[in-house]
């Protein structure tokens, strides 16, 4: 049961990070499109959004792993 709970926590943290990163990536992607005035395609903006989602997911997951490491009882 504890193993399932830990997997569920990891999945939740990772998806939350992907959501936050995706929102940040979307903001940067839209600003990139607006500033470029046609030199940037929607594909490159989509790549920026995807990269933001991936970066957010990885960051949140690694933060969660660090938190779990420090929270573990010494012994």
JOZI-V790687 format. One line per field, one symbol per residue. ss: DSSP state (h for helix, s for strand, l for the rest). Layout:
ss: ???
This chain:
ss: lhhhhhhhhhhhhhhhhhhhhhhhhhhhhhhhhhhhlllllhhhhhhhhhhhhhhhhhhhhhhhhhhhhhhllll
